[in-house]
Amino acid sequence: MNAAEGNNIRSTHPPFPEPGSVIGPDGPDAKYFNLGRLGKGTFCAIYKCVDLSHSHALMADGDAHEAKSKTKRKQRIVAAKVELANFVDSGVIDGEASVLKFLDASLPAGMVPTFVDYVRQQNVAPSAGTEKGSADGGLSAIIMEYLPGEDMHLLRD
């Protein structure tokens, strides 16, 4: 296969938000593999994902250094908070990402979920789900530490 053929390879993943889809650039650089939706609110839905850039070999070497520098551990399982179609480009997720990143950097470990990444993706293929991208196919998501526990939406009811 030559380089030109390699550039024309399409992703074999289903479109987001289907389980098995990816968030991030299409192709080999896709970073977050969607395992399924955890919950849904008014503005956003939260998905459980696997960070495909995580490496156990790097973590084993970095653990000793991490204890000294008090840096935060890289997460293998993460949560992706994705704007719903009706609110894409509303600025809600952008503002939340800025606040979470600031709080994560400012507060002691364990006070807020660890900020991992902010993904703004263009041209996401629409699907039958309600969390599909906007009319232009865009998607915005905060990638953060996955905190297992009860669904707060169910606790509020």
N, C-alpha and C positions, 0 to 999 in steps of 0.2 A: 504494500500500500504506500503510495507516495504522499507527500505533505498536502497536496491539493485534495486528495480523497479524504484525508484525515479531518480536514476542516469542514467537510460536508456531512460528517456523521451526526445524526440526530440523536438526542437523548432517548433512551428506551424507557424512561420513567413516565408514569402517568402525569397528567397535568395537576398542578396544585389546586385544591387541597386534598386530593385523594391520598390515602395511605400509600407509601412507596414513592411519592413525588419528592422533589428536592426544592429547597429554597436556596437561592444564590445563583451565580452565573450558570447558564446552561453548558453542559458538556463536562469535561474532566475536572473543572474547577468548582463544581457544585459542592457546597459545604455542609448543608444540613438536610438529612434524610428524614422525611416525615413518617412517624410511626402511627399517628392518628390524632384526632381532636380530643382534647381534655375538657374543654368547656367553651361557652360562648356568652358574651355579654352584649351590651347595646352597641358598642363601637368596635369591638375586637373579638377574635376567637383565639384560644391558646392551644397549641399543638405540642406534643411530645416529639422530640427529634433526636437524632444521633449526629454529633459533630464529626463529619468525615475527615476533618483535618487532625483529629486527636490521634496521638501516637503513644502507645504504652511504653515503647522503648525510650522515648524522650522523657516520659514521666518518671521512669525508674531512675534515670540519671539526674533528673531535676529535683527529686524529693529532698535530698540533703541540702541543696542550695536553697530550696524553697523555705525550709525551716529557718535558715539564717536570715534571708532577706524579707521574710514575712509577706512574700508575694502570694497572690491567690492562685489556687490550683486550677488548672485547665479542666473544664467539665467535659465528660464524654456524652452524657445524656443532658440535653438542654431543653428549655421551653422556648417556643417561638410565639410571641404575641403579635398577631397579624391583623391589620385593619380590615374591617368588612367592606364589601364593595361600595356601599352607600357613603362611606366615610373616607375612602382613599383620597389622599391629598388634602385632607381637612386640617392637617397639622397636629392632630391629637397624638398620634404615635411618635411624631418628631419631638414634640414637647416632652412626652413621657420618657423617651430615650435619653434626652438631655438631662432630665431630672434624675433618672436612675443612674446614669453614668457618674454624675456629680456626687450623689449620695453614696454610691459604691466606693468611690475614691476617698470620700471625706469621713465616713463613719467607720467604726470598728467592724471587723469581720463578723458576719452572722446577723447584722442588723437589718440588712435589705438583701434581696437576691443579688448575686454577683452579675454585673453587666458583662456580657460576652461579646456582643456584636450588634450593629445596626445594619440591616439589609434594606436597600432600596433597589428594587428590581424592575426593569422595564420589560414589556412585551411578554407577560406571563400568559400562557394559553388558557382561555376561559374554560371552565368546566360546568357541569350541571349544579354544583354546590353553590350555596349563597355566599361563600367567602371568596369567590373568584375576584380577579383584579378589576380595576376600573375600566371605563370604556376604552382607554388607550392600552389596557393590559397591564397596568402597573401594580406593584405590590410593595408595601412597607411593613417591616417587621423588626421587633426588638428580640434579640436572642439573649436569653438570661439563664441563670442557674435554675435547674429543675428542682422544685421543692415538692416531694411527694406528700400526700395528705388528702384530706377531704375536699370535695368540690365546694367552694364557698357559695356558689350559686344555689346549691341544694340546701345549704345551711340557712340561707336567707329566707327560703320559702316557708 
